[in-house]
Amino acid sequence: MKAVFISYGQSLTQPVEHLLDKLHLRGFTRWAETEGRGSATGEPHYGTHAWPSKNGSLITFVSPHEAELLMAGLRNINEQADEQGLNAFAWSIEDKL
């Protein structure tokens, strides 16, 4: 099993949800408003007057094959909307209830 954590500019909420639906990945936990800034480029997403945009973040637990498909789809979304900000990380999960 893999965990995939995704953080994205709120404007990418629909493309990320559409990808999850397309891949039939139903289960996830979302934080609708998260704040942050990219490590190298991009504007901060703080939800303030100076930096009004915010991020959304979610985590899902999927099979290794599903994780590969999800990461490929996320790369595609990020290439099409690079300025919006999207990061994703996948790692192995050892145990689950």
NORRAZI-V153185 format. One record per residue. N is the residue number from 1. PSI is psi in radians with two decimals (999 if undefined). OMEGA is omega as a letter, one per 40 degrees, with the letter a starting at -180 (* if undefined). D_CENTER is the distance of its C-alpha to the mean C-alpha in Angstrom with 1 decimal. Layout:
N_PSI_OMEGA_D_CENTER, N_PSI_OMEGA_D_CENTER
//
This chain:
1_2.55_i_17.8, 2_2.56_i_14.4, 3_2.35_i_11.7, 4_2.06_i_8.1, 5_2.27_a_6.0, 6_2.27_i_2.3, 7_2.30_a_3.8, 8_2.63_i_5.0, 9_2.42_a_8.7, 10_-0.46_i_9.9, 11_-0.25_i_11.6, 12_0.16_a_8.7, 13_-0.87_a_8.6, 14_-0.80_i_11.2, 15_-0.65_i_10.1, 16_-0.80_i_6.9, 17_-0.69_i_9.4, 18_-0.71_i_12.0, 19_-0.79_i_10.6, 20_-0.77_i_10.4, 21_-0.77_a_13.9, 22_-0.64_a_15.1, 23_0.04_a_14.5, 24_0.68_i_16.0, 25_1.70_a_13.4, 26_-0.75_a_14.6, 27_2.26_i_13.9, 28_2.85_i_10.9, 29_2.28_a_11.1, 30_2.48_i_9.4, 31_1.89_a_10.5, 32_-0.55_a_11.1, 33_1.90_i_12.3, 34_2.72_a_11.3, 35_2.68_i_13.1, 36_-3.06_i_13.1, 37_2.64_i_14.0, 38_2.70_a_13.3, 39_-0.40_a_15.6, 40_-0.76_a_17.6, 41_3.11_i_17.1, 42_2.72_i_15.7, 43_2.64_i_16.9, 44_2.66_i_16.2, 45_1.51_a_14.3, 46_-0.23_a_16.9, 47_0.48_i_18.0, 48_3.07_i_21.5, 49_-0.75_a_24.3, 50_-0.63_a_23.8, 51_1.40_a_20.0, 52_-0.35_a_19.3, 53_2.78_i_15.6, 54_2.95_i_13.0, 55_2.87_i_9.2, 56_2.68_i_7.4, 57_2.60_i_5.6, 58_2.80_i_5.9, 59_2.44_i_7.7, 60_2.67_a_9.6, 61_2.09_a_12.8, 62_3.00_i_14.1, 63_2.80_i_16.9, 64_-0.71_i_16.9, 65_-0.77_i_17.5, 66_-0.65_i_14.7, 67_-0.72_i_12.3, 68_-0.80_i_14.0, 69_-0.73_i_13.6, 70_-0.82_i_9.9, 71_-0.69_i_9.4, 72_-0.76_i_12.1, 73_-0.68_i_10.7, 74_-0.66_i_7.5, 75_-0.72_i_10.2, 76_-0.80_i_12.2, 77_-0.78_a_10.1, 78_-0.67_i_9.8, 79_-0.59_a_13.6, 80_-0.36_a_14.4, 81_0.90_a_13.0, 82_-0.63_a_13.1, 83_-0.28_a_14.4, 84_-0.49_i_11.6, 85_2.05_i_9.4, 86_2.23_i_6.0, 87_2.53_i_5.9, 88_2.54_a_5.3, 89_2.39_i_8.4, 90_2.43_i_10.6, 91_2.77_a_13.9, 92_2.48_i_16.9, 93_2.28_a_18.0, 94_-0.51_a_21.7, 95_2.66_i_22.6, 96_2.46_i_21.6, 97_999_*_23.9
//
